Amino acid sequence: MITKRIIPCLDVRDGRVVKGVNFAGLRDVSDPVGLAEYYSENGADELVFYDITASFEGRRLFTDILKKVASRIFIPLTVGGGINTVDDFDRVLKCGADKVSVNSGAIKDPSLIYEAAKKYGDQCVVLSVDAKRVDGRFIVFAKGGRESTGLDAIEWIKRGVSNGAGEIVLNSIDTDGVKRGFDLEMLEAVSNAVSVPVIASGGAGCAEDFVTLFKALPKVDAGLAASIFHFGEVRIADLKRLLADNGITSRII
């Protein structure tokens, strides 16, 4: 089994880390710089930084906070929010990001994935997809889960990979913040459809949920979570020991 990654996610609004349930009811959590530094020093394999209202508010991502976060951590950093052009990729990468996550921007202009991958390489382009069940189908939602696009999530992800996306973050709106486990059904459909790394997001409620994820779906490369890490419900070092006890390989600090 390949080494599995554990990735905390910082959802940032107005300069603060926030967290909600089903993409709604956001509440304040912490300062993003201090929290990022904590994760970097305590076993996180990567970090994801989302400016969660940039696309909805039609503005650029807050680069001042991003620069501070990037300067304080020593693990790969993926950044998203308000990424609508190749120039946005350039700006975020110059702030210290290792990878750039695109979501609503790619929905508006699917050629963005191809152009960014051509300029910066597939490994730099992460396609983040917010999906929800609608009438028995997995449908893509835009602008932080606020607007249905009508796009079939599996077909959209396959298209993104063919255009050059080197990694997929699948955010299940149905399980986001609910803490009852990852959306295994949706993740299985996606991981069977593409050959690039797939990161599971939405639903982790305890350390055992990661064990279930990786044992049930060995094709999934990483588990991403927010609140269980932010509120100290699960320590990453403890989680990695549990994974090791269950024969699942991860990077041990």
Secondary structure, DSSP 8 states (H G I E B T S, - for coil): ---BEEEEEEEEETTEEEEEETTEEEEEEE-HHHHHHHHHHTT-S-EEEEETTHHHHT----HHHHHHHHHH--S-EEEESS--SHHHHHHHHHTT-SEEEESHHHHH-THHHHHHHHHH-GGGEEEEEEEEEETTEEEEEETTTTEEEEEEHHHHHHHHHHHT--EEEEEETTTTTT-S---HHHHHHHHHH-SS-EEEES---SHHHHHHHHHH-TT--EEEESHHHHTTSS-HHHHHHHHHHTT--B---
